Amino acid sequence: MKLRHPLLIKGLGLCGALLIRQWMNTLHVRVDYRACGDHPADPRKERFLYTFWHETLLLATHFRTKIHVLISQHADGELIAQMCRHLRIGVARGSTTRGGINGLWDLLAAAKHSHLAITPDGPKGPRRRVQPGAIFLASTTGLPIVPFGVGYAKAWRAKTWDRFAVPHPYSLATCVGASPIFVPPALDLKGIAHYRSLVEQRLLEATDEAERWATGQPRRGWARRPNLLQAG
């Protein structure tokens, strides 16, 4: 059943935001900044485009800085947008499948004064596959991409395309940031494909590192190596 009544959506959005905030505040969150430096940075000094998989969207509520996210214009997206607003997360409405132009213009405007965040495999997948839109956005705004991998020690998984994760209360959540990827402007299709593959690789590596850390497995240590990727 789809929600249609605006007042009901607003009420559920407020309740959902309060529940998410309380739930996520129970987590023990650890972050490995060694490859990327301290993040999120002060958006008044420098801004970034943060990427993380759609399944780990809940942990974005831990960002304590000015940030805008892209939310689908599908009917269910309005409820998510309302929750984001109550969580003080800026919202641009659109996706690769609906309202993409409007969402892009909103993000371009927000990029002048805010960080951006995008789930590059959303809103419909395939799971853990970066879509070209994230590369186009980075190329157009000039914002470096910072891939963030997320791992949970214990989580419930939904039977959805992304296997959306809901971490157990009071459990461990880990984040591993990869070094910023600088995407040059005016890319052709070959260039977009190159950086799409590169961002996907780094995001998969960061996710593997975070999941190993969360579950107590030996870490590969790739994040400790210098990895300053410049345009070229």
Helices and strands as residue ranges (DSSP letters): H 6-24, E 28-32, E 49-51, G 54-62, E 67-71, H 77-86, E 90-93, H 100-110, E 115-118, H 132-141, E 145-152, E 155-157, E 165-167, E 172-177, H 189-215, G 222-224
